[in-house]
Amino acid sequence: MSLSNVKQMQDVLNQPIDYDGFQLFMATYLENDIPEELCQHLFTSFKSKTGRCSPDQPRAGSSLL
């Protein structure tokens, strides 16, 4: 892997993800749809670990991880 490919991958991994993107990622990664409530819980949990929101903050479609 070249240095430019590593830099591109790091740039992609450091971009914030919104709830819709997270839902798509989970469906693609798990190769199956997951229940809405579970997806919301996981998204909120990951967001709280990044320190960008509190776990009790309501979900908004434009929220970023």
Distance bins in CASP14 RR format, pairs under 12 A and 6 or more apart:
PFRMAT RR
TARGET T0000
AUTHOR 0000-0000-0000
RMODE 2
METHOD distances of the structure
MODEL  1
1 7 0 0 0 0 0 1 0 0 0 0 0
1 8 0 0 0 0 1 0 0 0 0 0 0
1 9 0 0 0 0 1 0 0 0 0 0 0
1 10 0 0 0 0 0 1 0 0 0 0 0
2 8 0 0 0 0 1 0 0 0 0 0 0
2 9 0 0 0 0 0 1 0 0 0 0 0
3 9 0 0 0 0 0 1 0 0 0 0 0
3 10 0 0 0 0 0 1 0 0 0 0 0
4 10 0 0 0 0 0 1 0 0 0 0 0
4 11 0 0 0 0 0 1 0 0 0 0 0
5 11 0 0 0 0 0 1 0 0 0 0 0
5 12 0 0 0 0 0 1 0 0 0 0 0
6 12 0 0 0 0 0 1 0 0 0 0 0
6 13 0 0 0 0 0 1 0 0 0 0 0
7 13 0 0 0 0 0 1 0 0 0 0 0
7 14 0 0 0 0 0 1 0 0 0 0 0
8 14 0 0 0 0 0 1 0 0 0 0 0
8 15 0 0 0 0 0 1 0 0 0 0 0
9 15 0 0 0 0 0 1 0 0 0 0 0
13 65 0 0 0 0 0 1 0 0 0 0 0
14 50 0 0 0 0 0 1 0 0 0 0 0
14 65 0 0 0 0 0 1 0 0 0 0 0
15 21 0 0 0 0 0 1 0 0 0 0 0
15 64 0 0 0 0 1 0 0 0 0 0 0
15 65 0 0 0 0 1 0 0 0 0 0 0
16 22 0 0 0 0 0 1 0 0 0 0 0
16 46 0 0 0 0 0 1 0 0 0 0 0
16 47 0 0 0 0 1 0 0 0 0 0 0
16 50 0 0 0 0 1 0 0 0 0 0 0
16 52 0 0 0 0 1 0 0 0 0 0 0
16 53 0 0 0 0 0 1 0 0 0 0 0
16 62 0 0 0 0 0 1 0 0 0 0 0
16 63 0 0 0 0 1 0 0 0 0 0 0
16 64 1 1 0 0 0 0 0 0 0 0 0
16 65 1 0 1 0 0 0 0 0 0 0 0
17 23 0 0 0 0 1 0 0 0 0 0 0
17 24 0 0 0 0 1 0 0 0 0 0 0
17 25 1 0 0 1 0 0 0 0 0 0 0
17 26 0 0 0 0 0 1 0 0 0 0 0
17 43 0 0 0 0 1 0 0 0 0 0 0
17 46 0 0 0 0 1 0 0 0 0 0 0
17 47 0 0 0 0 1 0 0 0 0 0 0
17 50 0 0 0 0 0 1 0 0 0 0 0
17 52 0 0 0 0 0 1 0 0 0 0 0
17 61 0 0 0 0 0 1 0 0 0 0 0
17 62 0 0 0 0 0 1 0 0 0 0 0
17 63 0 0 0 0 1 0 0 0 0 0 0
17 64 1 0 0 1 0 0 0 0 0 0 0
17 65 1 0 1 0 0 0 0 0 0 0 0
18 24 0 0 0 0 1 0 0 0 0 0 0
18 25 0 0 0 0 0 1 0 0 0 0 0
18 43 0 0 0 0 1 0 0 0 0 0 0
18 47 0 0 0 0 0 1 0 0 0 0 0
18 52 0 0 0 0 0 1 0 0 0 0 0
18 59 0 0 0 0 0 1 0 0 0 0 0
18 60 0 0 0 0 1 0 0 0 0 0 0
18 61 1 0 0 1 0 0 0 0 0 0 0
18 62 1 0 0 1 0 0 0 0 0 0 0
18 63 1 0 0 1 0 0 0 0 0 0 0
18 64 1 0 1 0 0 0 0 0 0 0 0
18 65 1 0 0 1 0 0 0 0 0 0 0
19 25 0 0 0 0 0 1 0 0 0 0 0
19 26 0 0 0 0 0 1 0 0 0 0 0
19 36 0 0 0 0 0 1 0 0 0 0 0
19 39 0 0 0 0 1 0 0 0 0 0 0
19 40 1 0 0 1 0 0 0 0 0 0 0
19 41 0 0 0 0 0 1 0 0 0 0 0
19 42 0 0 0 0 0 1 0 0 0 0 0
19 43 1 0 1 0 0 0 0 0 0 0 0
19 44 0 0 0 0 1 0 0 0 0 0 0
19 46 0 0 0 0 0 1 0 0 0 0 0
19 47 0 0 0 0 1 0 0 0 0 0 0
19 53 0 0 0 0 0 1 0 0 0 0 0
19 58 0 0 0 0 0 1 0 0 0 0 0
19 59 1 0 0 1 0 0 0 0 0 0 0
19 60 1 0 0 1 0 0 0 0 0 0 0
19 61 1 0 1 0 0 0 0 0 0 0 0
19 62 0 0 0 0 1 0 0 0 0 0 0
19 63 1 0 1 0 0 0 0 0 0 0 0
19 64 0 0 0 0 1 0 0 0 0 0 0
19 65 0 0 0 0 1 0 0 0 0 0 0
20 26 0 0 0 0 0 1 0 0 0 0 0
20 27 0 0 0 0 0 1 0 0 0 0 0
20 39 0 0 0 0 0 1 0 0 0 0 0
20 40 0 0 0 0 0 1 0 0 0 0 0
20 43 0 0 0 0 0 1 0 0 0 0 0
20 59 0 0 0 0 0 1 0 0 0 0 0
20 60 0 0 0 0 0 1 0 0 0 0 0
20 61 1 0 0 1 0 0 0 0 0 0 0
20 62 0 0 0 0 1 0 0 0 0 0 0
20 63 0 0 0 0 1 0 0 0 0 0 0
20 64 0 0 0 0 0 1 0 0 0 0 0
20 65 0 0 0 0 0 1 0 0 0 0 0
21 27 0 0 0 0 1 0 0 0 0 0 0
21 28 0 0 0 0 1 0 0 0 0 0 0
21 29 0 0 0 0 0 1 0 0 0 0 0
21 39 0 0 0 0 0 1 0 0 0 0 0
21 43 0 0 0 0 1 0 0 0 0 0 0
21 61 0 0 0 0 1 0 0 0 0 0 0
21 62 0 0 0 0 0 1 0 0 0 0 0
21 63 0 0 0 0 0 1 0 0 0 0 0
21 64 0 0 0 0 0 1 0 0 0 0 0
21 65 0 0 0 0 1 0 0 0 0 0 0
22 28 0 0 0 0 0 1 0 0 0 0 0
22 29 0 0 0 0 0 1 0 0 0 0 0
22 34 0 0 0 0 0 1 0 0 0 0 0
22 36 0 0 0 0 0 1 0 0 0 0 0
22 38 0 0 0 0 0 1 0 0 0 0 0
22 39 1 0 0 1 0 0 0 0 0 0 0
22 40 0 0 0 0 1 0 0 0 0 0 0
22 41 0 0 0 0 0 1 0 0 0 0 0
22 42 1 0 0 1 0 0 0 0 0 0 0
22 43 1 0 1 0 0 0 0 0 0 0 0
22 44 0 0 0 0 0 1 0 0 0 0 0
22 45 0 0 0 0 0 1 0 0 0 0 0
22 46 1 0 0 1 0 0 0 0 0 0 0
22 47 0 0 0 0 1 0 0 0 0 0 0
22 59 0 0 0 0 0 1 0 0 0 0 0
22 61 0 0 0 0 0 1 0 0 0 0 0
22 63 0 0 0 0 1 0 0 0 0 0 0
22 64 0 0 0 0 1 0 0 0 0 0 0
22 65 1 0 0 1 0 0 0 0 0 0 0
23 29 0 0 0 0 0 1 0 0 0 0 0
23 30 0 0 0 0 0 1 0 0 0 0 0
23 33 0 0 0 0 1 0 0 0 0 0 0
23 34 0 0 0 0 1 0 0 0 0 0 0
23 35 0 0 0 0 0 1 0 0 0 0 0
23 36 0 0 0 0 1 0 0 0 0 0 0
23 38 0 0 0 0 0 1 0 0 0 0 0
23 39 1 0 1 0 0 0 0 0 0 0 0
23 40 0 0 0 0 1 0 0 0 0 0 0
23 42 0 0 0 0 1 0 0 0 0 0 0
23 43 1 0 0 1 0 0 0 0 0 0 0
23 59 0 0 0 0 0 1 0 0 0 0 0
23 61 0 0 0 0 0 1 0 0 0 0 0
23 65 0 0 0 0 0 1 0 0 0 0 0
24 30 0 0 0 0 0 1 0 0 0 0 0
24 33 0 0 0 0 0 1 0 0 0 0 0
24 34 0 0 0 0 0 1 0 0 0 0 0
24 39 0 0 0 0 0 1 0 0 0 0 0
24 43 0 0 0 0 0 1 0 0 0 0 0
25 31 0 0 0 0 0 1 0 0 0 0 0
25 34 0 0 0 0 0 1 0 0 0 0 0
25 39 0 0 0 0 1 0 0 0 0 0 0
25 42 0 0 0 0 0 1 0 0 0 0 0
25 43 0 0 0 0 1 0 0 0 0 0 0
25 46 0 0 0 0 0 1 0 0 0 0 0
25 65 0 0 0 0 0 1 0 0 0 0 0
26 32 0 0 0 0 1 0 0 0 0 0 0
26 33 0 0 0 0 1 0 0 0 0 0 0
26 34 1 0 1 0 0 0 0 0 0 0 0
26 35 0 0 0 0 0 1 0 0 0 0 0
26 36 0 0 0 0 0 1 0 0 0 0 0
26 38 0 0 0 0 1 0 0 0 0 0 0
26 39 1 0 1 0 0 0 0 0 0 0 0
26 40 0 0 0 0 0 1 0 0 0 0 0
26 41 0 0 0 0 0 1 0 0 0 0 0
26 42 1 0 0 1 0 0 0 0 0 0 0
26 43 0 0 0 0 1 0 0 0 0 0 0
26 46 0 0 0 0 0 1 0 0 0 0 0
27 33 1 0 1 0 0 0 0 0 0 0 0
27 34 1 0 0 1 0 0 0 0 0 0 0
27 35 0 0 0 0 0 1 0 0 0 0 0
27 36 0 0 0 0 0 1 0 0 0 0 0
27 38 0 0 0 0 0 1 0 0 0 0 0
27 39 0 0 0 0 1 0 0 0 0 0 0
28 34 0 0 0 0 0 1 0 0 0 0 0
29 39 0 0 0 0 0 1 0 0 0 0 0
29 42 0 0 0 0 0 1 0 0 0 0 0
30 38 0 0 0 0 0 1 0 0 0 0 0
30 39 0 0 0 0 0 1 0 0 0 0 0
30 42 0 0 0 0 0 1 0 0 0 0 0
32 38 0 0 0 0 0 1 0 0 0 0 0
32 39 0 0 0 0 0 1 0 0 0 0 0
33 39 0 0 0 0 1 0 0 0 0 0 0
34 40 0 0 0 0 0 1 0 0 0 0 0
34 41 0 0 0 0 0 1 0 0 0 0 0
34 42 0 0 0 0 1 0 0 0 0 0 0
34 43 0 0 0 0 0 1 0 0 0 0 0
35 41 0 0 0 0 1 0 0 0 0 0 0
35 42 0 0 0 0 0 1 0 0 0 0 0
36 42 0 0 0 0 0 1 0 0 0 0 0
36 43 0 0 0 0 0 1 0 0 0 0 0
36 59 0 0 0 0 0 1 0 0 0 0 0
37 43 0 0 0 0 0 1 0 0 0 0 0
37 44 0 0 0 0 0 1 0 0 0 0 0
37 59 0 0 0 0 0 1 0 0 0 0 0
38 44 0 0 0 0 0 1 0 0 0 0 0
38 45 0 0 0 0 0 1 0 0 0 0 0
39 45 0 0 0 0 0 1 0 0 0 0 0
39 46 0 0 0 0 0 1 0 0 0 0 0
39 59 0 0 0 0 1 0 0 0 0 0 0
40 46 0 0 0 0 0 1 0 0 0 0 0
40 47 0 0 0 0 0 1 0 0 0 0 0
40 55 0 0 0 0 0 1 0 0 0 0 0
40 57 0 0 0 0 0 1 0 0 0 0 0
40 58 0 0 0 0 1 0 0 0 0 0 0
40 59 1 0 1 0 0 0 0 0 0 0 0
40 60 0 0 0 0 0 1 0 0 0 0 0
40 61 0 0 0 0 0 1 0 0 0 0 0
40 63 0 0 0 0 0 1 0 0 0 0 0
41 47 0 0 0 0 0 1 0 0 0 0 0
41 48 0 0 0 0 0 1 0 0 0 0 0
41 55 0 0 0 0 1 0 0 0 0 0 0
41 59 0 0 0 0 1 0 0 0 0 0 0
42 48 0 0 0 0 0 1 0 0 0 0 0
42 49 0 0 0 0 0 1 0 0 0 0 0
42 55 0 0 0 0 0 1 0 0 0 0 0
42 59 0 0 0 0 0 1 0 0 0 0 0
42 65 0 0 0 0 0 1 0 0 0 0 0
43 49 0 0 0 0 0 1 0 0 0 0 0
43 50 0 0 0 0 0 1 0 0 0 0 0
43 52 0 0 0 0 0 1 0 0 0 0 0
43 53 0 0 0 0 0 1 0 0 0 0 0
43 55 0 0 0 0 0 1 0 0 0 0 0
43 57 0 0 0 0 0 1 0 0 0 0 0
43 58 0 0 0 0 0 1 0 0 0 0 0
43 59 1 0 0 1 0 0 0 0 0 0 0
43 60 0 0 0 0 0 1 0 0 0 0 0
43 61 0 0 0 0 1 0 0 0 0 0 0
43 63 0 0 0 0 1 0 0 0 0 0 0
43 64 0 0 0 0 0 1 0 0 0 0 0
43 65 1 0 0 1 0 0 0 0 0 0 0
44 50 0 0 0 0 0 1 0 0 0 0 0
44 51 0 0 0 0 0 1 0 0 0 0 0
44 52 0 0 0 0 0 1 0 0 0 0 0
44 53 1 0 0 1 0 0 0 0 0 0 0
44 54 0 0 0 0 1 0 0 0 0 0 0
44 55 1 0 1 0 0 0 0 0 0 0 0
44 56 0 0 0 0 1 0 0 0 0 0 0
44 57 1 0 0 1 0 0 0 0 0 0 0
44 58 0 0 0 0 1 0 0 0 0 0 0
44 59 1 0 0 1 0 0 0 0 0 0 0
44 60 0 0 0 0 0 1 0 0 0 0 0
44 63 0 0 0 0 1 0 0 0 0 0 0
44 65 0 0 0 0 1 0 0 0 0 0 0
45 51 0 0 0 0 0 1 0 0 0 0 0
45 53 0 0 0 0 0 1 0 0 0 0 0
45 54 0 0 0 0 0 1 0 0 0 0 0
45 55 1 0 0 1 0 0 0 0 0 0 0
45 56 0 0 0 0 0 1 0 0 0 0 0
45 59 0 0 0 0 0 1 0 0 0 0 0
45 65 0 0 0 0 0 1 0 0 0 0 0
46 52 0 0 0 0 1 0 0 0 0 0 0
46 53 0 0 0 0 0 1 0 0 0 0 0
46 55 0 0 0 0 0 1 0 0 0 0 0
46 63 0 0 0 0 0 1 0 0 0 0 0
46 64 0 0 0 0 0 1 0 0 0 0 0
46 65 1 0 1 0 0 0 0 0 0 0 0
47 53 1 0 1 0 0 0 0 0 0 0 0
47 54 0 0 0 0 1 0 0 0 0 0 0
47 55 1 0 0 1 0 0 0 0 0 0 0
47 56 0 0 0 0 0 1 0 0 0 0 0
47 57 0 0 0 0 1 0 0 0 0 0 0
47 58 0 0 0 0 0 1 0 0 0 0 0
47 59 0 0 0 0 1 0 0 0 0 0 0
47 60 0 0 0 0 0 1 0 0 0 0 0
47 61 0 0 0 0 0 1 0 0 0 0 0
47 63 1 0 0 1 0 0 0 0 0 0 0
47 64 0 0 0 0 1 0 0 0 0 0 0
47 65 1 0 1 0 0 0 0 0 0 0 0
48 54 1 0 0 1 0 0 0 0 0 0 0
48 55 1 0 1 0 0 0 0 0 0 0 0
48 56 0 0 0 0 1 0 0 0 0 0 0
48 57 0 0 0 0 1 0 0 0 0 0 0
48 63 0 0 0 0 0 1 0 0 0 0 0
48 65 0 0 0 0 0 1 0 0 0 0 0
49 55 0 0 0 0 1 0 0 0 0 0 0
49 65 0 0 0 0 1 0 0 0 0 0 0
50 63 0 0 0 0 0 1 0 0 0 0 0
50 64 0 0 0 0 1 0 0 0 0 0 0
50 65 1 0 0 1 0 0 0 0 0 0 0
51 57 0 0 0 0 0 1 0 0 0 0 0
51 64 0 0 0 0 0 1 0 0 0 0 0
51 65 0 0 0 0 0 1 0 0 0 0 0
52 63 0 0 0 0 1 0 0 0 0 0 0
52 64 1 0 0 1 0 0 0 0 0 0 0
52 65 1 0 0 1 0 0 0 0 0 0 0
53 59 0 0 0 0 1 0 0 0 0 0 0
53 60 0 0 0 0 1 0 0 0 0 0 0
53 63 1 0 0 1 0 0 0 0 0 0 0
53 64 0 0 0 0 1 0 0 0 0 0 0
53 65 0 0 0 0 1 0 0 0 0 0 0
54 63 0 0 0 0 0 1 0 0 0 0 0
57 63 1 0 0 1 0 0 0 0 0 0 0
59 65 0 0 0 0 0 1 0 0 0 0 0
END
